[in-house]
Amino acid sequence: MITRREMHRARLGCVLAWGGAAVSWELSTPGPLGSSLASCAAFLVLAMGSALHIRRGLVGELRRAREIAGATQRVLLRPLPGRIDGLALCAAQLSASRGAAVGGDLYEAVPTAYGVRVVIGDVRGHGLPALGAAAAVLGSFREAAYDEPALGGVLRRMERSLQRHLRERARAEHPSACPAEPESPVAEDFVTVLLLQIAPDHTVQALNCGHPWPYLLRPAAVPQPCGAAPRPALPPFPPVRLHTDVRVLDGGETWPPLGVAPVPATVRPQDLGPLRPGEALLLHTDGAEDARDGQGRFFPLARFLAERRTLTPARLVAGVHAALLRHTGGRLADDVALLALRNDRP
């Protein structure tokens, strides 16, 4: 099936070829030079006008395609609200595919009767081909997070949705499109997932399927002499760099990624302890820590977080993204998704 863009390009090529042939014929035909030059100029003006008209059509098609792609990407990874049930949030993604705003990474946060439920995941591969699996997992989470009282139930429904998507894709790619279970490379696709639940009493539960554990960030306490009065507030200038207490919120062994092995029927979440007021979590995909510079050095995410003066989620996400682009020279090898949240509850 020929698209409009291909038709415009074909027309542009025909106009340029026709104009070149006409000019060559006029210059090679015996006769007065003045009339030949006038005819060549007329042919060139006509060809240029036709080329500009076709180029305008190509630019319009490209603009409409970008608008449709942007709308699709915003539906898949919709912007998170700045605050959910006393938690400040911010999330964003960098795609390794040129011209794409989203890729194989996914994230979402929703308020439920059981607490704020958060998911972050990474589809095998990157870029636009991984969008289908990401959409299947995200759509299932957005529905199951409100209905399932247990976090394990949310994970099982996400797994079933992914399996349906992979089976349908495998049938579509099979040469005979048979209804049986075909042998297909799609069977090797998987999604790493980290599910979190921050309850109203600040406790954090997690289910991890092959995903990196999040970072816990605490504001560094300023040491005070015993019995000393509190220090006065520091002036805003000159800026004083305060280090942050950073550690991995490790819940132990993880389950296999979704699509590799079935989720057990009795899966139970790990208790990660409380998220106290003022503390923050940074969830990330492995593209953040696996990013390398020109000399092959990995991005020091933990050290970067420890040097932050503020735990504002928006500044954390923006700072990490800017540092990643500087570290890699703007050439990411994998998609990167970040989700930062801070407990602002009293």
N, C-alpha and C positions, 0 to 999 in steps of 0.2 A: 504494500500500500504506500503510495507516494504522498508525502506530507506537503503542506503549503510551502514550508521553507525550502524543500528540495525543488518544488516547482519554480519558486522565485530564483533560485540559484541557476537552474537550467535556462530560464529566460535570460538572465543576465549574461550567461555564457554565450547564448545564441546571438544576443545583441552585439557583444564585443567581437565575436567572430565575424558577424556580418559586416560590421563597420570596418574591421581590418581588411576583409576581402575587398570591400568596395573601394577603399583608399588605394590598395595595391593595384586594383584594376585601372583606376583613373590615372595613376602615375605611370603605369606601363603602356597605356594606350597612346599612339601617336596623335599629336594635335597641339594646339596652342597651350603654352604652359599656364597662362593666366586662367583660362577656363577650367583647366584640370585642377588648379589650386582652389578655385572657387567651389568646384564640385566636392573636392576633398573636405573643405571647411564645412560645407553643408552636411555632408555625411557624418563628420565628426560631431557637429552640434546635435544632429538627430540621435546619434548613438549615445552621446553624453546625457541628453535629456531622458532617453529611455532607461539608461543605467541608473540615473538618480531616482527615477520613479520606482524602479524595482528595488533599489536599495532602501527607499523609504518603507516599502512593504516588508522587507526583511527585518528592519529595525522594529517596526510595529509588532511583527510576529514574535521577535525575541523579547520585547517588553511584556507582551501578554503571557508568554511562557514563564517568564520570571515571576510575574504576579501570581500565576496559578501555583507555581512551585513554592513561593513564599507562603501562600495561604495554606497549602498542604502541610508544610513544615510547621507552621504555627499551630495547626490542629493537633499534630502528632506530639510535639513538645510545646505545649501551651505555657505561657509565662505563669510562674507561681505567684500567688499573692504575697505581699510583703510581710504579712503576719497571719498566723493560724493559731488560735487558742493560746495566745501568750508566747508563741515561738516566732522569732524573726527569721525569715527565710530568704534565700537567693540561690538561683541555679542558672547555669548556662552551659553551652557546649561549643567546642571547636571541632569542626569536621576536617578530616584529612583529605577529603575529596574537594578539588578546586570547584568553587561555585556553588557548593552545597552548604546550607546552614545547619543541617542535621545529618546524622549518619547512623551508625549501628548502636550508639549509646542511648540510654533512656533514663528518665527520672520522673518522679511525681510525688506529691504530698497532698493528703486529703484529711480533713477533720472527720472523725467518726465518733460513735458513742463509746468506743473502747480506747480512745486516745488518738493522737495524730499518727497516722501511718504513712511511712515514707518508703519508697523503692528507688533503687538505682541499679542499673544493669548494663551489660555489655554484650552485644551480639557478636558471634564469631565473624571476623572480617570487619570491613568498615565501608562507609560511604552509602550510596543509594541502594545497592543490592540488599543491604541488611535492613532496610526500612520495613519490609513486610513482617519479619519476625519481631521487630521492636513494636510495631503497631499491634500485633496479636497479644504480646505480653502486657503492654500498657493498657489496652482496652479491657483485658480481663481483670487487671488490678483495679482499675477505676470502678468497676462494678462490684467485685468481690470484697474490696476493702470495707464497704458499707454493710455488706450482708453477713459476712463470716465472723462469728464471735471469736474464733481462735485464729492466730496468725498462721498456723499450719494449714487451715482451710483455704486461706488466701493463696498460699503457695501452691497447693494442689490444683486449684482452679487455673492459675497461671500456667502450670505445666500442661494441663489438658488443652488449653487454648493454643499453646505452642505446638503440641503434637498434631492438632487438627490442621494448623497452618502448614506444617512440614509435610503432612501426608498429601494435602491438596496440591502443594507446590511440586512434590515428587510425581504425582500423577500427571500434572500439566507438562512436566519436562520429559516424561517417558515417551519414547518414540511412538508406541501404539496407543498411548493414553488409556491404558486398560484400568479397570476399577480395582484390580488386585494391588497388593502392596509391592511396588516396583523397587528394584535395586537402583539407588540414585545417590550421588554425592550429597544430596540434601540431608540424607540421614546422618551426616557428620556435623551438621549445624548444631550449635548449642548456644545458650545464653547464661552468662554468670549473673547472679541476682543477689542483692542484699536487701532484706526487708527489715525495717525498724518500726517499733511501736513505742511512742513516748506517752505514757499514761498520765492522767491528771495528777498523780502523786509523784511525778518526775522520774519514775522508774523506766528503764529502757530495756526492751526485749528485742531479740534479733534472730533472724533465720538467714544463714549465709550459704549460698550455693556457689562456691568457687570464686567469690568476689573478694577484693581487698577490704580489710576491716577499716573502719573510719578512724580519723584522728580526733582525739579529745583535746580541746584547748581550754586552758584555765588562765585567767589573768595572773601575772606574776605578782606575788605579794611583796611590798616594800618592807624590809626588815626594820623593826623598831627596837631601840634599847629598852631593857626591862624597866617598867615604870615611867617611861618617857611619855610626854604628851604627844598627841598626833601631830605630824608635820603639817605645815601650811600647804595649801594647794600650790603646785608648781605653775609658774607663768607659762603661757603658751609659746613664748619665744625665749631662748632658742629651743628647738624641739629636743626632747630627751627620749632616746630609744629604750623602751621597756621591753624586756624579753617576755615571752609567753611560755608557760609550762605546757609542753606538747608531748603526748604519748599516744600510741596506737591502742584503741579500745578493742583489745583482742578477746574474742569469745571462745578461742580454742579451735578445734577441728571444724572444718566446713564440709557441707554436703557437696556431692558432685554438681556441676552445672546442669541447668534444666536442658533436657534433650539427651543427656548422656546416660542417666540411670533413673528409674522411676522414683518418685518421692515416696518415702514410707508413709503408711497410713497413720502411724502414731508419731509423726515428727513433732518434736517439742522445741520451742524457742529457747535460746540461751539468755540468761539474765546478765545484762552488762552493768548493772548498778544504776544509781541515780544520775540524772543530768541536773546538777544544781543550778540555781539562778546565777546568771552571769557566765556560765560555761557554754561552750560552743562545740559543735561537731562539724567536721568536714568530710563528706562522702565524696569519693572520687572513683574513676575507672582506672585501669592499669596503664592507660596511655599517659597519665600524668607523671608517674614515677619511671616509666620506661622511655620517656623522651630523652634523646641524646643530642649533644652538641656536635660540632664538626670534628672533635677529637674523640668522640665515642663515650663521653662522660654522661652519666645519668643525671636527670634533674633532681637536685636535693630538696625535695618537697618538705620534709620534716624540718630541715634547717631554715628554709624560707618561712615556714609558719612560726617558728620560734622567735623570729626577729620582728614579727608584726607588733605595731604599737596599739592596734585596735582589733577587736574581735567582731566588728560589724560585718554581717554576712556579705553584704554587697561589696564592701571593700576587699574582703578576703577573696571572693571569686574573681573580681576584676584584677586584683594584684597577682594572683596565681596565673591567670590567663596571660597577662602582660609579661610576666617573668618566663613563662613557657615559650612564648613567641621569641623573646630575646635569646633564650637558651638555645633554641633550635634554629634560629635565623629565619623563622616563619615557615619552616618546612617540617610539618608534623608527619610522622610515620603512621600514626593511629589516631582515631577519634579520642577526644578528651571531654568528659562530662564532670562537672563539679556541682555539688549541692551543699551549701553551708546553712546551718541553723543554730540559733542561740536561744537559750532559755531566758526570756524576759519576764517570767511569771514572778509575782511577789512571793 
